[in-house]
């Protein structure tokens, strides 16, 4: 099962990238311990909406 990150972590990751663009997305993702594609998606979501949507747990039972 994939690790769930809270909204604040995602926003902090986007801010980290913005503050350290010289590292590139891959370098920032490695430093944060997340996948390249994960950070890329968060950056895209933030660029498009100015926020990062948070998925629910999916457990509605």
C-alpha distance matrix in Angstrom:
0.0 3.8 6.5 9.0 12.5 15.6 18.4 20.7 18.5 18.3 22.0 22.8 21.0 23.2 26.2 25.6 25.6 28.8 30.4 29.6 29.9 31.8 28.6 27.2 23.7 22.4 24.2 23.0 19.3 19.9 21.8 19.1 16.3 14.4 14.4 17.7 16.4 14.6 17.9 19.9 18.3 18.9 22.4 23.1 22.1 24.3 27.1 27.2 27.1 27.7 24.6 20.8 19.4 16.6 14.3 14.6 12.1 12.8 13.8 17.5 18.6
3.8 0.0 3.8 6.4 9.5 12.8 15.4 17.6 15.2 14.7 18.5 19.3 17.3 19.4 22.5 21.9 21.9 25.0 26.7 25.9 26.2 28.2 25.1 23.6 20.1 19.1 20.8 19.4 15.8 16.7 18.5 15.8 13.2 11.0 11.1 14.3 13.1 10.9 14.1 16.3 14.8 15.3 18.8 19.6 18.8 20.8 23.6 24.0 23.9 24.4 21.4 17.6 16.6 14.1 12.4 13.5 11.8 13.1 14.9 18.5 20.2
6.5 3.8 0.0 3.8 6.4 9.9 12.9 14.6 12.1 12.4 16.1 16.5 15.0 17.5 20.2 19.5 20.1 23.1 24.5 24.0 24.8 26.9 23.8 22.7 19.4 18.6 19.7 17.9 14.5 15.4 16.6 13.4 11.2 9.5 10.9 14.3 13.8 10.9 13.4 16.2 14.9 14.5 18.0 19.5 18.4 19.8 22.9 23.6 23.2 23.1 20.0 16.3 15.7 13.0 12.1 13.1 11.5 13.8 15.3 18.9 20.8
9.0 6.4 3.8 0.0 3.8 6.6 9.6 11.8 10.0 10.2 13.7 14.7 13.8 16.0 18.6 18.6 19.4 22.0 23.6 23.7 24.5 27.0 24.3 23.1 19.7 19.6 20.8 18.4 15.4 17.0 17.6 14.1 12.9 10.9 12.5 15.4 14.6 11.1 13.1 15.9 14.1 13.0 16.6 18.0 16.3 17.5 20.9 21.5 20.6 20.4 17.0 13.4 12.5 9.5 8.9 9.9 9.0 11.8 13.6 16.9 19.2
12.5 9.5 6.4 3.8 0.0 3.8 6.6 8.2 6.2 6.8 10.2 10.9 10.4 12.8 15.1 15.2 16.4 18.8 20.2 20.6 21.6 24.3 21.9 20.9 17.7 18.1 18.8 16.0 13.5 15.4 15.5 11.7 11.5 9.8 12.1 14.6 14.2 10.4 11.4 14.5 13.1 11.1 14.4 16.4 14.7 15.2 18.7 19.7 18.7 17.9 14.6 11.3 11.3 8.8 9.8 11.3 11.4 14.5 16.4 19.3 21.9
15.6 12.8 9.9 6.6 3.8 0.0 3.8 5.5 5.5 6.6 8.9 10.1 10.9 12.8 14.6 15.4 17.1 18.9 20.2 21.3 22.5 25.5 23.4 22.6 19.6 20.6 21.1 17.8 15.9 18.2 17.6 13.8 14.4 13.0 15.4 17.4 16.9 13.1 13.4 16.3 14.6 11.9 15.0 17.0 14.7 14.6 18.4 19.2 17.5 16.4 12.9 10.1 10.1 7.4 9.4 10.5 11.3 14.7 16.4 18.9 21.7
18.4 15.4 12.9 9.6 6.6 3.8 0.0 3.8 5.5 5.1 6.2 8.6 9.8 10.7 12.4 14.1 15.5 16.7 18.4 19.9 21.0 24.2 22.7 21.7 18.7 20.4 21.0 17.5 16.2 18.9 18.3 14.7 15.9 14.3 16.3 17.6 16.9 13.2 12.8 15.2 13.4 10.2 12.8 14.7 12.1 11.5 15.3 16.1 14.1 12.8 9.3 7.0 7.7 6.2 9.4 11.3 13.1 16.2 18.3 20.3 23.4
20.7 17.6 14.6 11.8 8.2 5.5 3.8 0.0 3.8 5.4 5.1 6.0 8.5 9.9 10.4 12.0 14.2 15.2 16.2 18.0 19.6 22.8 21.4 21.0 18.5 20.2 20.1 16.5 15.8 18.3 16.9 13.4 15.4 14.5 17.1 18.3 18.3 14.8 13.6 16.4 15.3 11.8 13.7 16.3 14.2 12.6 16.2 17.8 15.8 13.7 10.7 9.3 11.0 10.0 13.2 14.8 16.4 19.6 21.5 23.5 26.5
18.5 15.2 12.1 10.0 6.2 5.5 5.5 3.8 0.0 3.8 5.5 5.0 6.1 8.7 9.7 10.2 12.3 14.2 15.0 16.1 17.8 20.6 18.7 18.4 15.8 17.1 16.9 13.4 12.3 14.6 13.4 9.8 11.6 10.9 13.7 15.2 15.7 12.2 11.0 14.3 13.8 10.6 12.6 15.6 14.2 13.1 16.5 18.4 17.2 15.2 12.4 10.4 12.2 11.0 13.7 15.6 16.6 19.8 21.8 24.3 27.1
18.3 14.7 12.4 10.2 6.8 6.6 5.1 5.4 3.8 0.0 3.8 5.4 5.0 6.3 8.7 9.7 10.7 12.5 14.3 15.3 16.2 19.3 17.6 16.6 13.7 15.4 16.0 12.5 11.3 14.3 13.8 10.4 12.1 10.3 12.3 13.1 13.0 9.6 8.2 11.1 10.2 6.8 9.1 11.8 10.4 9.6 13.0 14.8 13.9 12.3 9.6 7.3 9.5 9.2 12.1 14.8 16.3 19.1 21.6 23.9 27.0
22.0 18.5 16.1 13.7 10.2 8.9 6.2 5.1 5.5 3.8 0.0 3.8 5.4 5.1 6.2 8.6 10.0 10.6 12.3 14.2 15.3 18.7 17.7 16.9 14.5 16.9 17.1 13.4 13.2 16.4 15.2 12.3 14.8 13.4 15.3 15.5 15.6 12.5 10.3 12.6 12.0 8.2 9.1 12.0 10.6 8.4 11.7 13.8 12.6 10.1 7.9 7.2 10.3 10.9 14.3 16.9 18.9 21.7 24.2 26.2 29.4
22.8 19.3 16.5 14.7 10.9 10.1 8.6 6.0 5.0 5.4 3.8 0.0 3.8 5.4 5.0 6.0 8.6 9.7 10.3 12.0 13.9 16.9 15.8 15.7 13.9 15.9 15.3 11.5 11.9 14.5 12.6 9.9 12.9 12.5 15.0 15.4 16.4 13.5 10.9 13.7 14.1 10.5 11.0 14.5 13.8 11.5 14.3 17.0 16.0 13.3 11.6 10.9 13.9 14.0 17.1 19.5 21.0 24.1 26.3 28.6 31.6
21.0 17.3 15.0 13.8 10.4 10.9 9.8 8.5 6.1 5.0 5.4 3.8 0.0 3.8 5.4 4.9 6.3 8.6 9.8 10.4 11.7 14.7 13.0 12.5 10.3 12.2 11.9 8.2 8.2 11.2 10.0 7.3 10.3 9.4 11.5 11.6 12.9 10.3 7.4 10.4 11.4 8.3 8.8 12.4 12.5 10.9 13.3 16.2 16.0 13.9 12.4 11.0 14.0 14.2 16.9 19.7 21.0 23.7 26.2 28.8 31.8
23.2 19.4 17.5 16.0 12.8 12.8 10.7 9.9 8.7 6.3 5.1 5.4 3.8 0.0 3.8 5.4 5.2 6.3 8.7 9.9 10.3 13.8 13.0 11.9 9.8 12.7 12.9 9.4 10.0 13.4 12.6 10.6 13.5 12.0 13.2 12.3 13.0 10.9 7.5 9.3 10.2 7.0 6.0 9.7 10.0 7.8 9.8 12.9 13.0 10.7 10.1 9.5 13.0 14.3 17.3 20.4 22.2 24.7 27.5 29.7 33.0
26.2 22.5 20.2 18.6 15.1 14.6 12.4 10.4 9.7 8.7 6.2 5.0 5.4 3.8 0.0 3.8 5.4 5.0 6.1 8.5 9.9 13.3 13.1 12.9 11.8 14.7 14.0 10.5 12.0 15.0 13.3 11.7 15.1 14.5 16.2 15.3 16.5 14.5 11.1 12.8 13.9 10.7 9.4 13.0 13.2 10.3 11.9 15.2 15.0 12.0 11.7 12.0 15.7 16.8 20.1 23.0 24.8 27.5 30.1 32.3 35.5
25.6 21.9 19.5 18.6 15.2 15.4 14.1 12.0 10.2 9.7 8.6 6.0 4.9 5.4 3.8 0.0 3.8 5.5 5.1 6.1 8.4 11.1 10.2 10.7 10.0 12.3 10.9 7.4 9.5 11.9 9.8 8.8 12.5 12.6 14.5 13.8 15.7 14.0 10.6 12.8 14.7 11.9 10.8 14.6 15.4 13.1 14.5 18.0 18.2 15.4 15.0 14.6 18.0 18.7 21.7 24.5 25.9 28.7 31.1 33.6 36.6
25.6 21.9 20.1 19.4 16.4 17.1 15.5 14.2 12.3 10.7 10.0 8.6 6.3 5.2 5.4 3.8 0.0 3.8 5.4 5.0 5.5 8.7 8.0 7.5 6.8 9.8 9.1 6.0 8.4 11.2 10.2 9.8 13.0 12.3 13.3 11.6 13.5 12.6 8.8 10.1 12.6 10.6 8.6 12.2 13.8 11.9 12.6 16.1 17.1 14.8 14.9 14.5 18.0 19.2 21.9 25.0 26.6 29.0 31.8 34.3 37.4
28.8 25.0 23.1 22.0 18.8 18.9 16.7 15.2 14.2 12.5 10.6 9.7 8.6 6.3 5.0 5.5 3.8 0.0 3.8 5.6 5.6 9.2 10.0 9.6 9.6 13.0 12.4 9.7 12.2 15.0 13.7 13.4 16.7 16.0 16.8 14.9 16.4 15.5 11.7 12.3 14.4 12.2 9.5 12.7 14.2 11.4 11.5 15.3 16.1 13.5 14.4 14.9 18.7 20.4 23.4 26.6 28.5 30.9 33.8 36.0 39.2
30.4 26.7 24.5 23.6 20.2 20.2 18.4 16.2 15.0 14.3 12.3 10.3 9.8 8.7 6.1 5.1 5.4 3.8 0.0 3.8 6.1 8.6 9.5 10.6 11.4 14.2 12.5 9.9 13.1 15.1 13.0 13.2 16.9 17.0 18.4 16.9 18.9 17.9 14.1 15.3 17.6 15.2 13.0 16.4 17.7 14.9 15.2 19.0 19.5 16.6 17.3 17.8 21.5 22.8 25.9 28.8 30.5 33.2 35.8 38.1 41.3
29.6 25.9 24.0 23.7 20.6 21.3 19.9 18.0 16.1 15.3 14.2 12.0 10.4 9.9 8.5 6.1 5.0 5.6 3.8 0.0 3.8 5.3 5.8 7.5 9.1 11.3 9.2 7.4 11.0 12.5 10.7 11.8 15.2 15.5 16.6 14.8 17.4 17.0 13.3 14.4 17.3 15.6 13.4 16.7 18.6 16.4 16.6 20.3 21.4 18.9 19.4 19.4 22.9 24.0 26.8 29.8 31.2 33.8 36.4 39.0 42.0
29.9 26.2 24.8 24.5 21.6 22.5 21.0 19.6 17.8 16.2 15.3 13.9 11.7 10.3 9.9 8.4 5.5 5.6 6.1 3.8 0.0 3.8 5.3 5.2 7.3 10.1 9.1 8.1 11.3 13.2 12.5 13.6 16.5 16.1 16.3 13.8 16.0 16.3 12.7 12.7 15.9 14.8 12.0 14.8 17.3 15.5 14.9 18.6 20.2 18.2 19.2 19.2 22.7 24.2 26.8 30.2 31.7 33.9 36.8 39.3 42.5
31.8 28.2 26.9 27.0 24.3 25.5 24.2 22.8 20.6 19.3 18.7 16.9 14.7 13.8 13.3 11.1 8.7 9.2 8.6 5.3 3.8 0.0 3.8 5.5 8.9 10.6 8.8 9.2 12.6 13.6 12.9 14.9 17.6 17.7 17.8 15.3 18.0 18.6 15.3 15.4 18.9 18.1 15.5 18.1 20.9 19.2 18.5 22.1 24.0 22.0 22.9 22.8 26.2 27.6 30.1 33.3 34.7 36.9 39.7 42.4 45.4
28.6 25.1 23.8 24.3 21.9 23.4 22.7 21.4 18.7 17.6 17.7 15.8 13.0 13.0 13.1 10.2 8.0 10.0 9.5 5.8 5.3 3.8 0.0 3.8 6.7 7.4 5.0 6.0 9.4 9.9 9.4 11.8 14.1 14.4 14.5 12.3 15.5 16.1 13.1 13.7 17.3 16.7 14.7 17.6 20.2 19.0 18.9 22.3 24.1 22.3 22.6 21.9 25.1 26.0 28.2 31.4 32.4 34.6 37.3 40.2 43.0
27.2 23.6 22.7 23.1 20.9 22.6 21.7 21.0 18.4 16.6 16.9 15.7 12.5 11.9 12.9 10.7 7.5 9.6 10.6 7.5 5.2 5.5 3.8 0.0 3.8 5.5 5.4 6.2 8.6 10.1 10.8 12.4 14.3 13.6 12.9 10.0 12.7 13.8 10.8 10.6 14.3 14.3 12.1 14.5 17.5 16.7 16.2 19.5 21.6 20.3 20.8 20.0 23.0 24.2 26.2 29.6 30.7 32.7 35.6 38.4 41.3
23.7 20.1 19.4 19.7 17.7 19.6 18.7 18.5 15.8 13.7 14.5 13.9 10.3 9.8 11.8 10.0 6.8 9.6 11.4 9.1 7.3 8.9 6.7 3.8 0.0 3.8 5.6 5.2 6.0 8.6 9.9 10.5 12.0 10.6 9.6 6.6 9.1 10.0 7.1 7.1 10.8 11.0 9.3 11.7 14.5 14.2 14.3 17.2 19.3 18.2 18.3 17.0 19.7 20.8 22.6 26.0 27.1 29.0 32.0 34.7 37.7
22.4 19.1 18.6 19.6 18.1 20.6 20.4 20.2 17.1 15.4 16.9 15.9 12.2 12.7 14.7 12.3 9.8 13.0 14.2 11.3 10.1 10.6 7.4 5.5 3.8 0.0 3.8 5.5 5.1 6.2 8.7 9.9 10.5 9.4 8.0 5.4 8.8 10.3 8.4 8.9 12.5 13.1 12.3 14.5 17.2 17.3 17.7 20.4 22.4 21.6 21.2 19.4 21.8 22.4 23.7 26.9 27.5 29.3 32.1 35.2 37.8
24.2 20.8 19.7 20.8 18.8 21.1 21.0 20.1 16.9 16.0 17.1 15.3 11.9 12.9 14.0 10.9 9.1 12.4 12.5 9.2 9.1 8.8 5.0 5.4 5.6 3.8 0.0 3.8 5.5 5.1 6.2 8.7 9.9 10.2 10.1 8.5 12.1 12.8 10.5 11.8 15.3 15.1 14.2 17.0 19.4 18.9 19.4 22.5 24.2 22.8 22.4 20.9 23.5 23.9 25.6 28.6 29.1 31.3 33.9 37.0 39.6
23.0 19.4 17.9 18.4 16.0 17.8 17.5 16.5 13.4 12.5 13.4 11.5 8.2 9.4 10.5 7.4 6.0 9.7 9.9 7.4 8.1 9.2 6.0 6.2 5.2 5.5 3.8 0.0 3.8 5.4 5.1 6.2 8.6 8.7 9.5 8.4 11.6 11.2 8.4 10.4 13.5 12.5 11.7 15.0 16.9 16.0 17.0 20.2 21.4 19.7 19.2 17.7 20.5 20.9 22.9 25.9 26.6 29.0 31.6 34.5 37.3
19.3 15.8 14.5 15.4 13.5 15.9 16.2 15.8 12.3 11.3 13.2 11.9 8.2 10.0 12.0 9.5 8.4 12.2 13.1 11.0 11.3 12.6 9.4 8.6 6.0 5.1 5.5 3.8 0.0 3.8 5.5 5.1 6.0 5.1 5.8 5.5 8.7 8.1 6.2 8.8 11.5 11.0 11.3 14.2 15.8 15.7 17.2 19.8 21.0 19.8 18.7 16.6 18.9 18.8 20.3 23.3 23.7 25.9 28.5 31.6 34.2
19.9 16.7 15.4 17.0 15.4 18.2 18.9 18.3 14.6 14.3 16.4 14.5 11.2 13.4 15.0 11.9 11.2 15.0 15.1 12.5 13.2 13.6 9.9 10.1 8.6 6.2 5.1 5.4 3.8 0.0 3.8 5.4 5.1 6.2 7.1 7.6 11.2 11.0 9.8 12.3 15.0 14.7 15.1 18.0 19.6 19.5 20.9 23.6 24.8 23.6 22.3 20.1 22.3 21.8 23.1 25.7 25.7 28.0 30.3 33.6 35.9
21.8 18.5 16.6 17.6 15.5 17.6 18.3 16.9 13.4 13.8 15.2 12.6 10.0 12.6 13.3 9.8 10.2 13.7 13.0 10.7 12.5 12.9 9.4 10.8 9.9 8.7 6.2 5.1 5.5 3.8 0.0 3.8 5.6 7.9 10.0 10.6 14.0 13.1 11.3 14.2 16.7 15.6 15.7 19.1 20.4 19.7 21.3 24.3 25.1 23.3 22.1 20.2 22.6 22.2 23.9 26.4 26.5 29.1 31.2 34.4 36.8
19.1 15.8 13.4 14.1 11.7 13.8 14.7 13.4 9.8 10.4 12.3 9.9 7.3 10.6 11.7 8.8 9.8 13.4 13.2 11.8 13.6 14.9 11.8 12.4 10.5 9.9 8.7 6.2 5.1 5.4 3.8 0.0 3.8 5.6 8.7 10.1 12.8 11.0 9.4 12.8 14.6 13.1 14.0 17.3 18.1 17.4 19.6 22.3 22.7 20.9 19.3 17.1 19.4 18.6 20.3 22.7 22.8 25.6 27.7 30.8 33.2
16.3 13.2 11.2 12.9 11.5 14.4 15.9 15.4 11.6 12.1 14.8 12.9 10.3 13.5 15.1 12.5 13.0 16.7 16.9 15.2 16.5 17.6 14.1 14.3 12.0 10.5 9.9 8.6 6.0 5.1 5.6 3.8 0.0 3.8 7.0 9.5 12.1 10.5 10.2 13.5 15.1 14.3 15.7 18.7 19.4 19.4 21.6 24.0 24.5 23.2 21.2 18.6 20.2 19.0 20.1 22.2 21.8 24.4 26.3 29.7 31.8
14.4 11.0 9.5 10.9 9.8 13.0 14.3 14.5 10.9 10.3 13.4 12.5 9.4 12.0 14.5 12.6 12.3 16.0 17.0 15.5 16.1 17.7 14.4 13.6 10.6 9.4 10.2 8.7 5.1 6.2 7.9 5.6 3.8 0.0 3.8 6.7 8.6 6.7 7.1 10.4 11.5 11.2 13.0 15.5 16.2 16.8 19.0 21.0 21.7 20.8 18.8 15.9 17.4 16.4 17.2 19.7 19.6 21.9 24.1 27.4 29.8
14.4 11.1 10.9 12.5 12.1 15.4 16.3 17.1 13.7 12.3 15.3 15.0 11.5 13.2 16.2 14.5 13.3 16.8 18.4 16.6 16.3 17.8 14.5 12.9 9.6 8.0 10.1 9.5 5.8 7.1 10.0 8.7 7.0 3.8 0.0 3.8 5.5 5.1 6.5 8.6 10.0 10.9 12.5 14.4 15.6 16.8 18.5 20.2 21.5 21.2 19.5 16.6 17.8 17.3 17.7 20.5 20.5 22.2 24.7 28.0 30.4
17.7 14.3 14.3 15.4 14.6 17.4 17.6 18.3 15.2 13.1 15.5 15.4 11.6 12.3 15.3 13.8 11.6 14.9 16.9 14.8 13.8 15.3 12.3 10.0 6.6 5.4 8.5 8.4 5.5 7.6 10.6 10.1 9.5 6.7 3.8 0.0 3.8 5.4 5.4 6.1 8.7 10.1 10.7 12.3 14.4 15.5 16.5 18.4 20.2 20.0 19.0 16.5 18.2 18.4 19.2 22.4 22.9 24.4 27.3 30.3 32.9
16.4 13.1 13.8 14.6 14.2 16.9 16.9 18.3 15.7 13.0 15.6 16.4 12.9 13.0 16.5 15.7 13.5 16.4 18.9 17.4 16.0 18.0 15.5 12.7 9.1 8.8 12.1 11.6 8.7 11.2 14.0 12.8 12.1 8.6 5.5 3.8 0.0 3.8 5.5 4.9 6.1 8.7 9.8 10.4 12.2 14.1 15.1 16.4 18.2 18.7 17.6 14.9 16.0 16.5 16.9 20.2 20.8 21.9 25.1 27.9 30.6
14.6 10.9 10.9 11.1 10.4 13.1 13.2 14.8 12.2 9.6 12.5 13.5 10.3 10.9 14.5 14.0 12.6 15.5 17.9 17.0 16.3 18.6 16.1 13.8 10.0 10.3 12.8 11.2 8.1 11.0 13.1 11.0 10.5 6.7 5.1 5.4 3.8 0.0 3.8 5.4 5.3 6.4 8.7 10.0 10.7 12.4 14.3 15.6 16.7 16.8 15.1 12.1 13.1 13.1 13.8 17.0 17.7 19.2 22.3 25.1 27.9
17.9 14.1 13.4 13.1 11.4 13.4 12.8 13.6 11.0 8.2 10.3 10.9 7.4 7.5 11.1 10.6 8.8 11.7 14.1 13.3 12.7 15.3 13.1 10.8 7.1 8.4 10.5 8.4 6.2 9.8 11.3 9.4 10.2 7.1 6.5 5.4 5.5 3.8 0.0 3.8 5.4 5.1 6.1 8.6 9.8 10.5 12.1 14.2 15.4 14.9 13.7 11.3 13.4 14.0 15.5 18.9 20.0 21.9 24.9 27.6 30.6
19.9 16.3 16.2 15.9 14.5 16.3 15.2 16.4 14.3 11.1 12.6 13.7 10.4 9.3 12.8 12.8 10.1 12.3 15.3 14.4 12.7 15.4 13.7 10.6 7.1 8.9 11.8 10.4 8.8 12.3 14.2 12.8 13.5 10.4 8.6 6.1 4.9 5.4 3.8 0.0 3.8 5.5 5.2 6.2 8.7 9.9 10.5 12.3 14.4 14.5 14.0 12.0 14.0 15.4 16.8 20.4 21.8 23.2 26.5 28.9 32.1
18.3 14.8 14.9 14.1 13.1 14.6 13.4 15.3 13.8 10.2 12.0 14.1 11.4 10.2 13.9 14.7 12.6 14.4 17.6 17.3 15.9 18.9 17.3 14.3 10.8 12.5 15.3 13.5 11.5 15.0 16.7 14.6 15.1 11.5 10.0 8.7 6.1 5.3 5.4 3.8 0.0 3.8 5.4 5.0 6.1 8.5 9.8 10.6 12.2 13.0 11.9 9.5 10.8 12.3 13.4 17.1 18.8 19.9 23.4 25.6 28.8
18.9 15.3 14.5 13.0 11.1 11.9 10.2 11.8 10.6 6.8 8.2 10.5 8.3 7.0 10.7 11.9 10.6 12.2 15.2 15.6 14.8 18.1 16.7 14.3 11.0 13.1 15.1 12.5 11.0 14.7 15.6 13.1 14.3 11.2 10.9 10.1 8.7 6.4 5.1 5.5 3.8 0.0 3.8 5.4 5.1 6.1 8.5 9.9 10.6 10.4 9.0 6.6 8.8 10.4 12.4 16.0 18.0 19.7 22.9 25.1 28.4
22.4 18.8 18.0 16.6 14.4 15.0 12.8 13.7 12.6 9.1 9.1 11.0 8.8 6.0 9.4 10.8 8.6 9.5 13.0 13.4 12.0 15.5 14.7 12.1 9.3 12.3 14.2 11.7 11.3 15.1 15.7 14.0 15.7 13.0 12.5 10.7 9.8 8.7 6.1 5.2 5.4 3.8 0.0 3.8 5.5 5.1 6.1 8.6 10.1 9.5 9.5 8.5 11.5 13.6 16.0 19.6 21.8 23.4 26.7 28.7 32.1
23.1 19.6 19.5 18.0 16.4 17.0 14.7 16.3 15.6 11.8 12.0 14.5 12.4 9.7 13.0 14.6 12.2 12.7 16.4 16.7 14.8 18.1 17.6 14.5 11.7 14.5 17.0 15.0 14.2 18.0 19.1 17.3 18.7 15.5 14.4 12.3 10.4 10.0 8.6 6.2 5.0 5.4 3.8 0.0 3.8 5.4 5.1 6.1 8.6 9.5 9.8 9.1 11.2 14.0 15.8 19.6 21.9 23.0 26.5 28.3 31.8
22.1 18.8 18.4 16.3 14.7 14.7 12.1 14.2 14.2 10.4 10.6 13.8 12.5 10.0 13.2 15.4 13.8 14.2 17.7 18.6 17.3 20.9 20.2 17.5 14.5 17.2 19.4 16.9 15.8 19.6 20.4 18.1 19.4 16.2 15.6 14.4 12.2 10.7 9.8 8.7 6.1 5.1 5.5 3.8 0.0 3.8 5.5 5.3 6.1 7.4 6.8 5.7 7.6 10.7 12.8 16.4 19.2 20.2 23.7 25.2 28.8
24.3 20.8 19.8 17.5 15.2 14.6 11.5 12.6 13.1 9.6 8.4 11.5 10.9 7.8 10.3 13.1 11.9 11.4 14.9 16.4 15.5 19.2 19.0 16.7 14.2 17.3 18.9 16.0 15.7 19.5 19.7 17.4 19.4 16.8 16.8 15.5 14.1 12.4 10.5 9.9 8.5 6.1 5.1 5.4 3.8 0.0 3.8 5.5 5.4 4.6 4.8 5.5 8.7 11.8 14.7 18.1 20.9 22.5 25.8 27.3 30.9
27.1 23.6 22.9 20.9 18.7 18.4 15.3 16.2 16.5 13.0 11.7 14.3 13.3 9.8 11.9 14.5 12.6 11.5 15.2 16.6 14.9 18.5 18.9 16.2 14.3 17.7 19.4 17.0 17.2 20.9 21.3 19.6 21.6 19.0 18.5 16.5 15.1 14.3 12.1 10.5 9.8 8.5 6.1 5.1 5.5 3.8 0.0 3.8 5.8 5.7 7.9 9.2 12.0 15.3 17.9 21.4 24.3 25.6 29.0 30.4 34.0
27.2 24.0 23.6 21.5 19.7 19.2 16.1 17.8 18.4 14.8 13.8 17.0 16.2 12.9 15.2 18.0 16.1 15.3 19.0 20.3 18.6 22.1 22.3 19.5 17.2 20.4 22.5 20.2 19.8 23.6 24.3 22.3 24.0 21.0 20.2 18.4 16.4 15.6 14.2 12.3 10.6 9.9 8.6 6.1 5.3 5.5 3.8 0.0 3.8 6.2 8.1 9.3 11.1 14.7 16.9 20.3 23.5 24.3 27.8 28.8 32.5
27.1 23.9 23.2 20.6 18.7 17.5 14.1 15.8 17.2 13.9 12.6 16.0 16.0 13.0 15.0 18.2 17.1 16.1 19.5 21.4 20.2 24.0 24.1 21.6 19.3 22.4 24.2 21.4 21.0 24.8 25.1 22.7 24.5 21.7 21.5 20.2 18.2 16.7 15.4 14.4 12.2 10.6 10.1 8.6 6.1 5.4 5.8 3.8 0.0 3.8 5.3 7.5 9.0 12.8 15.4 18.4 21.8 22.8 26.1 26.9 30.7
27.7 24.4 23.1 20.4 17.9 16.4 12.8 13.7 15.2 12.3 10.1 13.3 13.9 10.7 12.0 15.4 14.8 13.5 16.6 18.9 18.2 22.0 22.3 20.3 18.2 21.6 22.8 19.7 19.8 23.6 23.3 20.9 23.2 20.8 21.2 20.0 18.7 16.8 14.9 14.5 13.0 10.4 9.5 9.5 7.4 4.6 5.7 6.2 3.8 0.0 3.8 7.1 9.8 13.2 16.4 19.3 22.6 24.1 27.3 28.2 32.0
24.6 21.4 20.0 17.0 14.6 12.9 9.3 10.7 12.4 9.6 7.9 11.6 12.4 10.1 11.7 15.0 14.9 14.4 17.3 19.4 19.2 22.9 22.6 20.8 18.3 21.2 22.4 19.2 18.7 22.3 22.1 19.3 21.2 18.8 19.5 19.0 17.6 15.1 13.7 14.0 11.9 9.0 9.5 9.8 6.8 4.8 7.9 8.1 5.3 3.8 0.0 3.8 6.5 9.5 12.9 15.8 18.9 20.7 23.7 24.8 28.5
20.8 17.6 16.3 13.4 11.3 10.1 7.0 9.3 10.4 7.3 7.2 10.9 11.0 9.5 12.0 14.6 14.5 14.9 17.8 19.4 19.2 22.8 21.9 20.0 17.0 19.4 20.9 17.7 16.6 20.1 20.2 17.1 18.6 15.9 16.6 16.5 14.9 12.1 11.3 12.0 9.5 6.6 8.5 9.1 5.7 5.5 9.2 9.3 7.5 7.1 3.8 0.0 3.8 6.4 9.7 12.9 15.8 17.6 20.7 22.1 25.7
19.4 16.6 15.7 12.5 11.3 10.1 7.7 11.0 12.2 9.5 10.3 13.9 14.0 13.0 15.7 18.0 18.0 18.7 21.5 22.9 22.7 26.2 25.1 23.0 19.7 21.8 23.5 20.5 18.9 22.3 22.6 19.4 20.2 17.4 17.8 18.2 16.0 13.1 13.4 14.0 10.8 8.8 11.5 11.2 7.6 8.7 12.0 11.1 9.0 9.8 6.5 3.8 0.0 3.8 6.5 9.6 12.9 14.3 17.5 18.6 22.3
16.6 14.1 13.0 9.5 8.8 7.4 6.2 10.0 11.0 9.2 10.9 14.0 14.2 14.3 16.8 18.7 19.2 20.4 22.8 24.0 24.2 27.6 26.0 24.2 20.8 22.4 23.9 20.9 18.8 21.8 22.2 18.6 19.0 16.4 17.3 18.4 16.5 13.1 14.0 15.4 12.3 10.4 13.6 14.0 10.7 11.8 15.3 14.7 12.8 13.2 9.5 6.4 3.8 0.0 3.8 6.5 9.4 11.5 14.3 15.9 19.4
14.3 12.4 12.1 8.9 9.8 9.4 9.4 13.2 13.7 12.1 14.3 17.1 16.9 17.3 20.1 21.7 21.9 23.4 25.9 26.8 26.8 30.1 28.2 26.2 22.6 23.7 25.6 22.9 20.3 23.1 23.9 20.3 20.1 17.2 17.7 19.2 16.9 13.8 15.5 16.8 13.4 12.4 16.0 15.8 12.8 14.7 17.9 16.9 15.4 16.4 12.9 9.7 6.5 3.8 0.0 3.8 6.5 7.9 11.1 12.8 16.3
14.6 13.5 13.1 9.9 11.3 10.5 11.3 14.8 15.6 14.8 16.9 19.5 19.7 20.4 23.0 24.5 25.0 26.6 28.8 29.8 30.2 33.3 31.4 29.6 26.0 26.9 28.6 25.9 23.3 25.7 26.4 22.7 22.2 19.7 20.5 22.4 20.2 17.0 18.9 20.4 17.1 16.0 19.6 19.6 16.4 18.1 21.4 20.3 18.4 19.3 15.8 12.9 9.6 6.5 3.8 0.0 3.8 5.4 7.9 9.4 12.9
12.1 11.8 11.5 9.0 11.4 11.3 13.1 16.4 16.6 16.3 18.9 21.0 21.0 22.2 24.8 25.9 26.6 28.5 30.5 31.2 31.7 34.7 32.4 30.7 27.1 27.5 29.1 26.6 23.7 25.7 26.5 22.8 21.8 19.6 20.5 22.9 20.8 17.7 20.0 21.8 18.8 18.0 21.8 21.9 19.2 20.9 24.3 23.5 21.8 22.6 18.9 15.8 12.9 9.4 6.5 3.8 0.0 3.8 5.3 8.0 10.8
12.8 13.1 13.8 11.8 14.5 14.7 16.2 19.6 19.8 19.1 21.7 24.1 23.7 24.7 27.5 28.7 29.0 30.9 33.2 33.8 33.9 36.9 34.6 32.7 29.0 29.3 31.3 29.0 25.9 28.0 29.1 25.6 24.4 21.9 22.2 24.4 21.9 19.2 21.9 23.2 19.9 19.7 23.4 23.0 20.2 22.5 25.6 24.3 22.8 24.1 20.7 17.6 14.3 11.5 7.9 5.4 3.8 0.0 3.8 5.9 8.9
13.8 14.9 15.3 13.6 16.4 16.4 18.3 21.5 21.8 21.6 24.2 26.3 26.2 27.5 30.1 31.1 31.8 33.8 35.8 36.4 36.8 39.7 37.3 35.6 32.0 32.1 33.9 31.6 28.5 30.3 31.2 27.7 26.3 24.1 24.7 27.3 25.1 22.3 24.9 26.5 23.4 22.9 26.7 26.5 23.7 25.8 29.0 27.8 26.1 27.3 23.7 20.7 17.5 14.3 11.1 7.9 5.3 3.8 0.0 3.8 5.7
17.5 18.5 18.9 16.9 19.3 18.9 20.3 23.5 24.3 23.9 26.2 28.6 28.8 29.7 32.3 33.6 34.3 36.0 38.1 39.0 39.3 42.4 40.2 38.4 34.7 35.2 37.0 34.5 31.6 33.6 34.4 30.8 29.7 27.4 28.0 30.3 27.9 25.1 27.6 28.9 25.6 25.1 28.7 28.3 25.2 27.3 30.4 28.8 26.9 28.2 24.8 22.1 18.6 15.9 12.8 9.4 8.0 5.9 3.8 0.0 3.8
18.6 20.2 20.8 19.2 21.9 21.7 23.4 26.5 27.1 27.0 29.4 31.6 31.8 33.0 35.5 36.6 37.4 39.2 41.3 42.0 42.5 45.4 43.0 41.3 37.7 37.8 39.6 37.3 34.2 35.9 36.8 33.2 31.8 29.8 30.4 32.9 30.6 27.9 30.6 32.1 28.8 28.4 32.1 31.8 28.8 30.9 34.0 32.5 30.7 32.0 28.5 25.7 22.3 19.4 16.3 12.9 10.8 8.9 5.7 3.8 0.0
